[in-house]
Each structure stands twice: as C-alpha cells, then as structure tokens.
Amino acid sequence: MTTIEECRAALDKLSDSMGDAAGDVRAAASMERSVTCHVTDLDVTFAGRLTGGRIEVRDTVPGPPREKAQIRLAMTGDDLVALVDGRLHFARAWASGRVRLEAGLRDLFHLRKLL
C-alpha cells in the first residue's frame, strides 16, 4: 500500500512529464482546468489545477473531493503510482473500473491525447 507522500510524488512526476511533453500531448496539457485525484484506499484527495502544461496540487484533504472539479480522477494509490511509472496502462485500467475519470465531453476529447 502506497503512502500519501508516494502519491504526491507520483503526481509531481506526472506534472514534470507533462511539462516536458511536446506536440499533441503538450497542447492537451495546456488546458486550464480544476483537477482532483481521489486516492480511494487512503481516502485522501489531491486538489489543484491543470495550468501551463503542469498539474499544480494546491491542497490535500481527507475524504472525497469537497468541490466538483472540471477533471476528476479516482483510483487506489498503488494504481496511481503504477500509472505514472508506466506499469499500468490507463485505457485498460479505466475500462476495467480500476481508474475513474470524469470530465466534460470537450475535456475528455482533449485528455485522450494525454492518456
């Protein structure tokens, strides 16, 4: 079982990767959106913004998200770390229900380039 610190480090690593991206991935990451990632097994939510091609985590709160973000993710800490490390394929994890992604249709269209 991962820790809150490991999950935060995974989100920082994901943000760094997005910041270094080019082409379509860079364009998709350049959206300005509120984001939450609920780590279900730790029952903690990281809340922040997707801005400037990076994820800025601004708050870590216990429990599920307090406000409805424009982009909402939910998964276990182990799955978050595995996704960021490349050991878990996002589409397969999403299709099997291990990862939940909720967003508006337009945002989903842009996010598919990231995933």
C-alpha positions, 0 to 999 in steps of 0.5 A: 500500500502506497503512502500519501507522500508516494502519491504526491510524488507520483503526481509531481512526476506526472506534472514534470512529464507533462511539462516536458511533453511536446506536440499533441500531448503538450497542447492537451496539457495546456488546458486550464482546468480544476483537477482532483485525484481521489486516492480511494484506499487512503481516502485522501484527495489531491486538489489543484489545477491543470495550468501551463502544461503542469498539474499544480496540487494546491491542497490535500484533504481527507475524504472525497473531493469537497468541490466538483472539479472540471477533471476528476480522477479516482483510483487506489494509490498503488494504481496511481503510482503504477500509472505514472511509472508506466506499469499500468496502462490507463485505457485498460485500467479505466475500462476495467473500473480500476481508474475513474475519470470524469470530465466534460465531453470537450475535456475528455476529447482533449485528455485522450491525447494525454492518456 
